[in-house]
Amino acid sequence: MQYRYLGNTGKVIPAMMLGTATFAGSTELFKKWGNTQLKEAKELIKMCMDKGCNAFDTADCYSLGDSEKILGEALKDYKREEVFLSTKTGMPMSEDPNDVGTSRAKILKSVEASLKRLQTDYIDLYHLHCYDAKTPHLESLQTLNDLIKAGKIRYFGVSNYSAWHLMKMLNVADNYHLLRPSVHQAYYSLAAREFENELMPLAIEEGVGSLVWSPLSGSMLSGKIQRGKENIKDSRLSTDGAWDVEREHLYTITDALEVVHKDTGYSYAQISLAWVLARPSVSSLVIGARNTAQLEDNLQANEITLDSHHIKLLDIASQTKLPYPYWHQRFTVNERDPYSVKRY
């Protein structure tokens, strides 16, 4: 397993971490994603640990805390310092109007609850799971900085922020001499490249690591869907819990994946994951798996380096029409290196 820096920190983490949104499946939404119970969770975690993938990502809202409970119980077989734990808060946890968002009260309440469910006294990486327009950035940042001083979290990040939301938070942190978010957990895949427009250049410029969630677009790029073939029975793709990707665009991508598959022998999932791993700013991929066969296949993507011909083929197949002003910027000097921020 290759290791990468967690954003601009001195901490290194594996290039892949196991996402546990499929653990428990005890709510209507997460039941559609999976219902991995303790026995199966232990098998997945053992495979990860054996292959050097010692990082695990969850959130308090996954099955309303039950995912954290299963993960915490499953990790009791390992020394705490052997694993890297990431969790999040911000999504609604009840009908209580104060049980959502990233206020000081909500963060403090959530941290204590997550520590208890995970059976640990500290969290390695704590995320604000969603942007909260009602809470000032300063309030959230001061709370997170206090939690680091108290030893309850080691690093913090955000998830699902727009570029201007994240840049505003970074500026507030700098203005008040507070620690910045180290990473941004965001959606990015061959089938969803909006991340490249603003968030990737921001990540490069500001040293914010990218933790990519759903790099297979919710199994859309796993090989179950191809032109003229859809094998989605008994999978998330057969429910309304799957991501929405326009079919013709998806078929264009899977046509390219088929070419690379025939040339290399790698699976669709491995090729798709390797493509994301090679992108700028990516610190780690959050991968999910319902069973050890899926997990083993996905983890092998860490060992793959695609050649320039195959990368170009995938780039072209997955590109979409850019929104303004990005299509206009393609005619400027930024075309030389579209992922970098230029200063002139």
BELVENMO-V634922 format. One line per field, one symbol per residue. phi: phi as a letter, one per 30 degrees, with the letter a starting at -180 (. if undefined). A space follows every 10 residues. Layout:
phi=???
This chain:
phi=.dcbddicdc dcbddbbddc dddihcbedd dddlbdceed dddddddedd cicccbcbad ddhhjddddd dddddddbde ddbccbbbbk ddcadddcca jbdedddddd edddedddhb cacdbccdda dcdccdeddd dddddddddd idbcbbbbbi cddddddddd ddeddchcdd ddbbcbdaae cbceeddbdd eddddcicdc ccchdchhid cdjdcbdiab ccdhbeddcd cddcbedddd dddddddddd eddciddedd ddddddeddd iddaccccad addddddddd deccbddddd ddededdcdb ddddcddddd ccddddadcc dcbb
